[in-house]
Amino acid sequence: TKTRQQKRQSTTKTTQKHSNKSPKTMDLGLPKAFHPDLESVAKDELLTSGDVERVRVSLTKNKTLDLSAFKVAGSHLVTNGNPNQASMVWVRENMFAAFALYTTDRGGTGTKEAIAIVNDVATYFLKHAARFDDVIAGTADPNISMERPHVRLNGNSLEELEEYWNHKQN
């Protein structure tokens, strides 16, 4: 398997063959760190515990894990921040948020927030457990998206949204 550097070099060579632009403007390799604090941990090797701690400190210092602005009123779930979709939430993003809060927690607050998010997601799925039962029993067609368990929901009420959605998350 190629390392990150080999992939960058390979992509740059291919790009150079098909472009008049300089390789600096056409580097389509793997993304670099978006913040200078994280450049030292953007590497192919496994991160050390020190690397993980540097990431946690940077995320905390820059308030990256302060999700209060994205909380849906009346629940612990988080949304994408779009005011037109203020109550629409996605299961996957909330599970990622819970995992991030839990794994970076040092004082107990993050763990409590993570548990609250997971509890809201679990409450939602328990409320709509029949969708799972129907797909498993063969009485609902998993190829019909609106018959599958919904992965996009109203975060205020923990109800399914009527709007058509494919309800796939990979």
C-alpha positions in Angstrom: 0.0 0.0 0.0 1.2 3.4 -0.9 2.2 6.0 1.7 0.6 9.4 1.8 3.8 10.9 0.2 3.8 8.3 -2.6 0.1 9.0 -3.4 0.8 12.8 -3.5 3.8 12.3 -5.8 1.8 9.9 -8.1 -1.2 12.3 -8.2 1.1 15.3 -9.0 2.9 13.4 -11.8 -0.4 12.4 -13.4 -1.7 16.0 -13.0 1.5 17.4 -14.6 1.0 15.2 -17.7 -2.5 16.6 -18.2 -2.2 20.2 -17.3 -0.3 23.4 -18.2 -0.6 24.6 -14.6 2.3 24.3 -12.2 2.3 21.2 -9.9 1.9 23.5 -6.8 -1.6 24.6 -7.9 -2.6 21.1 -9.1 -1.5 19.0 -6.1 -4.6 16.7 -5.7 -2.9 14.5 -3.0 -4.3 13.7 0.4 -5.4 16.8 2.4 -3.0 18.5 4.6 -3.8 19.7 8.1 -6.2 22.6 8.1 -4.7 24.1 11.2 -0.9 24.6 11.9 -1.3 23.0 15.3 -2.2 19.7 13.6 0.5 19.6 10.9 2.8 17.4 13.0 0.1 14.7 13.4 -0.9 14.6 9.7 1.1 11.5 8.9 0.8 8.0 7.7 2.0 6.3 10.9 -0.2 5.5 13.8 -0.5 8.4 16.2 1.2 8.2 19.5 -0.6 9.1 22.8 1.3 12.4 22.7 0.0 13.0 19.2 -3.6 12.4 20.3 -3.1 14.7 23.3 -1.8 17.5 20.9 -4.9 17.0 18.8 -7.2 17.1 21.9 -5.4 20.3 23.2 -5.7 22.0 19.8 -9.4 21.1 19.5 -10.1 22.3 23.0 -8.1 25.5 22.6 -9.9 26.4 19.4 -13.3 25.5 20.8 -13.8 23.0 18.0 -15.7 20.6 20.3 -18.0 23.4 21.7 -21.2 22.2 20.0 -23.5 24.5 21.9 -24.2 26.7 18.9 -25.3 23.6 17.0 -27.6 22.1 19.6 -31.2 21.6 18.6 -33.6 23.3 21.1 -35.2 20.8 23.4 -32.7 17.9 22.8 -29.0 17.0 23.1 -28.7 16.4 19.4 -26.6 18.6 17.1 -27.4 20.0 13.6 -25.3 21.3 10.8 -25.9 25.0 11.8 -28.0 25.9 8.8 -30.8 28.1 10.1 -33.2 26.8 7.5 -32.7 23.2 8.8 -32.4 24.0 12.5 -34.2 21.0 13.7 -33.0 18.5 11.1 -30.3 16.1 12.4 -28.5 13.1 11.0 -27.7 10.0 13.1 -24.2 9.6 11.8 -23.1 13.2 12.6 -24.5 12.9 16.1 -22.7 9.6 16.7 -19.4 11.2 15.5 -20.0 14.2 17.8 -20.7 11.9 20.7 -17.5 9.9 20.0 -15.4 13.1 19.7 -16.8 14.5 23.0 -16.2 11.2 24.8 -12.7 10.5 23.5 -11.5 14.0 24.2 -13.1 14.4 27.6 -10.8 15.1 30.6 -13.3 16.4 33.2 -16.5 14.4 32.7 -18.5 17.0 30.8 -17.8 15.6 27.4 -18.8 12.1 28.5 -22.1 13.4 29.9 -22.8 15.2 26.7 -21.9 12.1 24.6 -24.2 9.9 26.7 -27.0 12.5 26.3 -26.6 12.4 22.5 -26.5 8.6 22.4 -29.6 8.5 24.6 -31.5 10.8 22.3 -30.5 8.7 19.2 -31.5 5.5 21.1 -34.8 7.0 22.1 -35.5 7.9 18.5 -34.7 4.4 17.2 -36.7 2.8 20.0 -39.6 5.0 19.1 -39.4 3.8 15.5 -38.2 0.2 16.1 -40.9 -1.1 13.9 -38.9 0.0 10.8 -36.1 -2.4 11.8 -38.6 -5.2 12.6 -40.4 -4.8 9.3 -37.2 -4.9 7.2 -35.9 -7.9 9.2 -39.3 -9.7 8.9 -39.4 -9.0 5.1 -42.6 -7.0 5.3 -40.8 -3.8 4.3 -38.6 -3.5 1.2 -35.1 -2.2 2.2 -34.7 -1.0 -1.4 -37.5 1.5 -0.9 -35.7 4.3 1.0 -38.7 5.6 2.9 -39.4 2.1 4.3 -35.9 1.8 5.8 -35.1 3.1 9.3 -34.7 6.9 8.9 -31.3 8.4 9.5 -32.4 12.0 9.1 -34.9 13.2 11.7 -36.5 16.1 13.5 -34.2 16.7 16.5 -36.9 18.6 18.5 -39.5 15.9 18.5 -37.4 12.8 17.6 -39.9 12.1 14.8 -39.2 11.1 11.3 -39.3 13.7 8.6 -41.9 13.4 5.9 -39.6 14.8 3.2 -38.2 12.1 0.8 -34.7 11.1 1.7 -32.7 8.1 0.8 -31.9 7.2 4.4 -28.5 5.7 3.6 -25.3 6.6 5.5 -22.0 5.0 4.7 
